[in-house]
Each structure stands twice: as C-alpha cells, then as structure tokens.
Amino acid sequence: MKKLEDWSTTAIDDFVIDQQWHRYTHGEHNAWRILFQRQSRVLSECVVPEFLTGLRMIANDNIPDFRIINSALAQATGWKLVAVPGLVPDEVFFHHLAHRRFPATRWIRRPEQMEYLREPDIFHDVFGHVPLLFEPAYADYLAAYGRAGLDALQKDALPYIARVYWYTVEFGLVRRNGRSYIFGAGIVSSKSESIFALESTSPHRIAFDLIRAMRTTYRIDDFQQTYFVIKDFRTLSAFINRDLSRIYDRVRRLGDLHAANLYENDSILTRGDG
C-alpha cells in the first residue's frame, strides 16, 4: 500500500491534484471492495433512503474514478469531486463547497486501519459523502454551508460553523415517521458507529437547534455523546442560508456547552445513560 507522501502532489493554489486512478494497486482496490460491501450491508435498514439511492450511483468493485462520478453528479445536482492530497485549509475547503466542489482525498486506509481511522481517506470521503450529493436538497445545503463558512472566517466564528458541520454533515441523524435514520458521513463510513448511533442507550439524541449545535463541543476520538436529529434537509438550508452575524454574537455571549450534558431547552428524543 502507498502512503500519502508516496504520491506526487504538485498542487495548485486550490490544492486540487489529479486522482491518478491508474496508480491504485490491487490491494487498494480490494480494501475498497471489502469496506464497500461490509458497510452497504450494515446500512441497508438504518440509513436515510436518499443515501442508498445515491450509493447505487457510485457502486463499484474498485475505487471509483472521479471522472465517472463527476459526469453523473453534474447532471444530478451540479456538484463534482476534486482530488486533494489530504486535509486542506479552512478557506480552501469552504470555497470548494460554495462552488459545489467536494474535496476528497485519494489515498485509502491500510489493512490495520479497517476498523478505525482518524484522518479521512477516500472511503470516508466518497462512500460517506458523495451519495447524498445526488440529493438536491442536501446538495443545496452543503453549498450554502460553504458560503456560510467563508463568511464565518471573516467574522471570527470558525468554531461555531465547524460544529454545525460536525453535527450534521458528519454525525447527523434525520427522523421520519417516528423513526431515526443515519445521514452523517462519519457514521455511515463506520460500521461500529452506524450501530451505536441508533441502537446504543449511551448517547443523547435531541432535535437539531442551530444555536445549541454551535455551542456544543465535540470529541474526535470517540463515539458521539449527543446526536442532533433534523426534520429534513430543506430545514437545514433554511437554518444556514441567511446572515448569521447575530447568531454568532449570541453564541459568544452564551458560551460553550458540553456534549455529554442535556440542558433545559433541549427537545429530547432519547435520553442517554452515558
């Protein structure tokens, strides 16, 4: 398996590089195949249906070629994938999203990382994020989020907008007809958290509130202590696609909240036992 630094990474200012699909090895394609098949089985009954529809658009026994995915995405929602060498600066990331480009890493995890990976790889980025980019309402939300992110940088509000991404795009749940479904990429790309997020009695599950999400801290090295549950993707766009200046000011005045705790105004769907 090639490590990230083994690739030639001559990048332009937006950090976009060529995927170099032809350089993937048999072992790397096999890692994708194992992860894809395993996670598809886990998600069949617990992920939001729109994800499964989009997943069929990228289904492949090999690591997907971004050029092929982009042809389908362009027709569906005007989005495209761009390859990047790893995590990119915040301004670059938001700029891509605002222009309907999703930056995806091109390296894939090694065999010893199949169960847990801290830094996003191509499986997380493509399997986890791309299926919902075929859903127009979600695709519109992510573009609006990118614009909000660029604005937040100008208003010294990066931590607050980052928490919204964490609790929606990465670890969000949606509730329909009295049942919760997964949609966050951090959950759908993880076998263990896919089960934990819906079945465990440990975490709290509360109705999404923008200010509550912006105030809530999070950890990156463990399962979530609180999940936020949305009504639908259009509601998210309504939350984020506006001037957030006054909300940032209010969040600063109110201060941070701990993810393990419940608070007076929370709309609790499931009270966790910790």
Backbone torsions as a table, in degrees:
resi	resn	phi	psi	omega
1	MET	NA	140.5	178.1
2	LYS	-87.6	136.6	171.7
3	LYS	-80.9	164.9	-177.7
4	LEU	-54.3	-43.4	-174.3
5	GLU	-73.2	-8.4	179.0
6	ASP	-76.3	-17.4	-179.4
7	TRP	-81.8	150.8	169.7
8	SER	-77.2	123.1	-170.9
9	THR	-123.8	46.1	175.2
10	THR	-69.0	110.1	-172.8
11	ALA	-117.7	152.5	173.3
12	ILE	-88.9	-175.8	-171.3
13	ASP	-59.6	-29.8	-179.6
14	ASP	-87.1	8.1	177.0
15	PHE	69.7	7.7	180.0
16	VAL	-74.9	133.3	178.2
17	ILE	-130.0	172.1	177.4
18	ASP	-80.8	137.7	-179.9
19	GLN	-63.6	-31.6	-177.0
20	GLN	54.0	54.1	-175.7
21	TRP	-56.1	-34.8	-176.7
22	HIS	-64.2	-14.3	-176.8
23	ARG	-89.8	-6.5	178.2
24	TYR	-66.5	140.2	-179.1
25	THR	-89.2	167.9	176.0
26	HIS	-58.0	-41.5	179.8
27	GLY	-63.7	-36.8	178.8
28	GLU	-70.0	-41.7	175.2
29	HIS	-62.5	-38.2	179.4
30	ASN	-65.3	-38.6	177.1
31	ALA	-61.2	-43.6	176.7
32	TRP	-59.0	-45.7	-176.3
33	ARG	-61.1	-44.1	-180.0
34	ILE	-63.7	-47.5	-178.8
35	LEU	-64.2	-43.7	-178.0
36	PHE	-62.7	-48.3	-177.6
37	GLN	-65.9	-42.3	-179.0
38	ARG	-65.0	-47.6	-175.7
39	GLN	-72.3	-31.7	176.5
40	SER	-61.1	-39.5	178.0
41	ARG	-67.1	-41.6	-179.1
42	VAL	-62.4	-37.7	-171.7
43	LEU	-86.9	-9.5	-168.4
44	SER	-53.3	-31.2	-176.9
45	GLU	-114.5	-3.4	-170.9
46	CYS	-122.4	-6.3	-179.2
47	VAL	-98.6	154.7	179.0
48	VAL	-58.5	136.8	-174.1
49	PRO	-55.8	-33.8	-179.9
50	GLU	-60.7	-30.4	177.7
51	PHE	-65.2	-44.6	-179.1
52	LEU	-64.2	-35.5	176.0
53	THR	-62.0	-46.7	178.5
54	GLY	-68.0	-32.4	-179.1
55	LEU	-62.6	-34.9	178.3
56	ARG	-64.2	-23.9	179.9
57	MET	-75.3	-21.2	-179.1
58	ILE	-114.0	2.1	-177.1
59	ALA	-56.5	128.4	-176.3
60	ASN	-163.9	143.0	176.5
61	ASP	-74.9	-15.5	179.2
62	ASN	-115.4	166.9	173.1
63	ILE	-56.0	128.9	-176.8
64	PRO	-64.0	145.9	173.3
65	ASP	-87.1	120.0	-176.5
66	PHE	-57.9	-31.7	-178.4
67	ARG	-63.5	-36.7	179.5
68	ILE	-72.8	-44.5	177.7
69	ILE	-60.3	-41.7	-175.4
70	ASN	-64.0	-32.1	177.7
71	SER	-62.1	-42.9	179.9
72	ALA	-73.3	-41.1	-179.7
73	LEU	-63.0	-40.1	-178.2
74	ALA	-60.0	-39.8	179.5
75	GLN	-71.4	-34.4	-174.6
76	ALA	-78.5	-51.7	-172.1
77	THR	-141.3	1.9	179.7
78	GLY	80.5	9.6	178.4
79	TRP	-88.9	165.8	172.5
80	LYS	-150.7	156.3	172.8
81	LEU	-92.5	139.5	170.9
82	VAL	-125.7	136.1	180.0
83	ALA	-81.0	138.0	175.8
84	VAL	-133.2	157.9	-174.9
85	PRO	-76.9	-9.8	-177.9
86	GLY	167.8	-155.7	176.7
87	LEU	-62.7	138.5	-177.5
88	VAL	-113.2	160.9	177.8
89	PRO	-57.0	151.9	-176.1
90	ASP	-55.6	-45.6	-178.0
91	GLU	-61.4	-39.3	178.5
92	VAL	-66.1	-44.2	180.0
93	PHE	-60.3	-50.6	-179.4
94	PHE	-62.7	-38.9	-179.3
95	HIS	-62.4	-42.5	177.3
96	HIS	-61.5	-48.6	-178.9
97	LEU	-60.4	-43.9	-178.8
98	ALA	-60.2	-26.4	179.3
99	HIS	-104.6	22.2	175.1
100	ARG	59.0	43.1	172.3
101	ARG	-123.3	126.5	178.4
102	PHE	-102.3	117.9	179.3
103	PRO	-77.2	123.5	-177.5
104	ALA	-126.0	135.2	175.1
105	THR	-70.6	155.5	-176.1
106	ARG	-107.7	-6.1	179.9
107	TRP	-89.5	155.4	-179.7
108	ILE	-123.0	148.9	-175.1
109	ARG	-59.3	156.7	177.7
110	ARG	-86.1	165.4	-177.0
111	PRO	-54.2	-38.0	-178.7
112	GLU	-74.4	-5.4	180.0
113	GLN	-107.2	12.0	-173.3
114	MET	-64.2	-30.0	-177.3
115	GLU	-90.0	-29.4	-178.5
116	TYR	-150.0	135.5	179.2
117	LEU	-143.3	125.8	-176.9
118	ARG	-81.3	-41.4	-179.0
119	GLU	-96.2	136.5	-177.8
120	PRO	-59.8	135.8	172.5
121	ASP	-114.5	-172.1	-176.4
122	ILE	-66.7	-28.7	178.1
123	PHE	-68.3	-46.5	176.5
124	HIS	-59.4	-48.7	-173.5
125	ASP	-67.9	-42.1	-175.0
126	VAL	-89.1	-53.0	178.7
127	PHE	-64.2	-42.5	-174.6
128	GLY	-74.9	-40.9	-171.8
129	HIS	-101.3	-36.9	-167.7
130	VAL	-68.8	-39.6	-177.4
131	PRO	-52.0	-39.8	-178.8
132	LEU	-78.1	-11.9	174.4
133	LEU	-70.1	-12.2	173.3
134	PHE	-83.0	-10.4	179.3
135	GLU	-91.7	114.2	-172.6
136	PRO	-55.2	-44.0	-176.9
137	ALA	-66.1	-40.3	177.6
138	TYR	-69.4	-41.9	179.1
139	ALA	-59.6	-39.5	177.7
140	ASP	-65.5	-40.1	179.0
141	TYR	-61.3	-45.2	-176.0
142	LEU	-66.3	-36.3	175.9
143	ALA	-66.2	-41.7	177.5
144	ALA	-63.8	-36.9	177.3
145	TYR	-62.5	-41.2	178.2
146	GLY	-59.3	-42.8	177.9
147	ARG	-64.4	-41.0	178.3
148	ALA	-64.3	-35.6	178.7
149	GLY	-64.8	-42.8	177.5
150	LEU	-62.2	-40.2	178.4
151	ASP	-66.8	-39.2	-179.3
152	ALA	-62.9	-34.7	178.0
153	LEU	-61.5	-36.1	-179.9
154	GLN	-73.9	-20.5	-175.4
155	LYS	-110.2	17.0	177.7
156	ASP	53.8	44.8	-175.9
157	ALA	-125.4	24.2	-176.9
158	LEU	-56.1	-45.4	-179.0
159	PRO	-57.4	-36.0	-176.6
160	TYR	-71.6	-44.5	179.7
161	ILE	-71.9	-30.2	177.1
162	ALA	-64.5	-37.3	178.9
163	ARG	-66.5	-34.5	176.6
164	VAL	-62.2	-44.1	177.6
165	TYR	-60.0	-46.2	-177.9
166	TRP	-59.1	-46.0	-173.3
167	TYR	-87.4	-1.7	174.4
168	THR	-120.4	-71.5	-174.5
169	VAL	-60.4	-39.3	-177.2
170	GLU	-92.0	-41.4	-172.3
171	PHE	-134.0	33.9	-178.8
172	GLY	-84.9	150.8	171.3
173	LEU	-120.1	155.4	175.5
174	VAL	-128.1	142.8	-177.5
175	ARG	-115.8	128.1	179.9
176	ARG	-138.8	130.8	177.6
177	ASN	51.7	42.2	176.0
178	GLY	78.2	10.2	-178.4
179	ARG	-130.8	140.7	179.1
180	SER	-94.9	144.0	177.3
181	TYR	-129.9	154.5	176.2
182	ILE	-81.8	142.1	165.1
183	PHE	-139.0	-17.6	-178.6
184	GLY	-68.1	137.5	-175.3
185	ALA	-64.9	-32.5	178.3
186	GLY	-66.1	-25.8	177.0
187	ILE	-85.5	-49.1	-172.8
188	VAL	-65.2	-23.3	179.6
189	SER	-91.8	4.8	-179.6
190	SER	-123.3	119.2	179.3
191	LYS	-60.0	-47.8	-175.1
192	SER	-68.9	-40.5	-179.0
193	GLU	-76.1	-24.6	174.4
194	SER	-60.1	-38.8	178.5
195	ILE	-76.1	-45.4	-177.6
196	PHE	-60.3	-43.2	-172.4
197	ALA	-60.2	-33.8	-176.5
198	LEU	-105.2	-28.5	-171.3
199	GLU	-105.3	-25.3	-176.4
200	SER	-71.0	145.7	174.5
201	THR	-86.6	-2.9	-174.5
202	SER	-71.5	-51.3	-171.7
203	PRO	-83.4	158.1	168.9
204	HIS	-81.4	149.7	172.1
205	ARG	-130.1	117.5	-176.0
206	ILE	-128.6	155.0	178.6
207	ALA	-64.4	139.0	-177.6
208	PHE	-64.0	132.3	172.7
209	ASP	-136.7	128.4	-171.7
210	LEU	-60.4	-47.6	-178.8
211	ILE	-66.4	-40.9	177.7
212	ARG	-59.5	-44.6	179.8
213	ALA	-64.5	-41.5	-179.8
214	MET	-65.3	-27.4	-178.4
215	ARG	-87.7	-12.3	-169.6
216	THR	-92.9	120.6	177.4
217	THR	-71.3	169.7	178.5
218	TYR	-151.5	161.6	175.5
219	ARG	-112.2	148.1	179.8
220	ILE	-104.3	-0.9	-172.9
221	ASP	-113.5	17.0	-178.8
222	ASP	-157.5	171.0	174.0
223	PHE	-63.6	158.7	-177.9
224	GLN	-70.9	143.2	176.5
225	GLN	-89.6	-23.3	175.5
226	THR	-140.5	133.8	172.9
227	TYR	-110.5	138.6	175.2
228	PHE	-97.1	136.4	-173.8
229	VAL	-116.7	121.7	-178.4
230	ILE	-95.8	166.9	174.9
231	LYS	-85.5	-46.5	179.7
232	ASP	-165.9	170.8	-175.7
233	PHE	-72.0	-31.4	178.5
234	ARG	-63.9	-35.4	177.2
235	THR	-60.8	-39.6	178.2
236	LEU	-61.8	-42.8	178.8
237	SER	-60.8	-39.8	179.4
238	ALA	-63.9	-36.7	178.3
239	PHE	-64.5	-43.0	-166.2
240	ILE	-98.3	-20.9	-171.9
241	ASN	-91.4	59.9	-178.6
242	ARG	-159.5	175.2	176.6
243	ASP	-73.5	118.3	-175.3
244	LEU	-100.8	9.9	-174.3
245	SER	-56.2	-48.8	-177.5
246	ARG	-66.9	-34.1	178.1
247	ILE	-65.7	-42.3	177.1
248	TYR	-60.0	-42.7	179.8
249	ASP	-61.3	-40.9	-179.8
250	ARG	-67.7	-41.7	179.4
251	VAL	-61.4	-40.8	177.8
252	ARG	-61.1	-42.3	-178.9
253	ARG	-66.9	-38.6	-175.6
254	LEU	-76.7	-34.3	178.9
255	GLY	89.0	176.8	-174.8
256	ASP	-79.7	156.2	173.8
257	LEU	-121.3	149.8	179.8
258	HIS	-88.1	136.3	-175.8
259	ALA	-64.4	-20.8	-177.2
260	ALA	-81.9	-11.5	-171.8
261	ASN	-105.4	155.5	169.1
262	LEU	-105.3	154.5	-175.5
263	TYR	-132.2	166.1	-167.6
264	GLU	-53.6	-42.3	-174.2
265	ASN	-93.1	6.9	179.9
266	ASP	-66.4	138.5	171.0
267	SER	-94.2	96.8	-169.4
268	ILE	-84.7	125.0	174.4
269	LEU	-95.5	-40.3	176.2
270	THR	-142.5	123.2	176.2
271	ARG	-87.8	119.8	-178.4
272	GLY	-78.5	158.8	178.3
273	ASP	-102.0	0.9	175.2
274	GLY	77.8	NA	NA
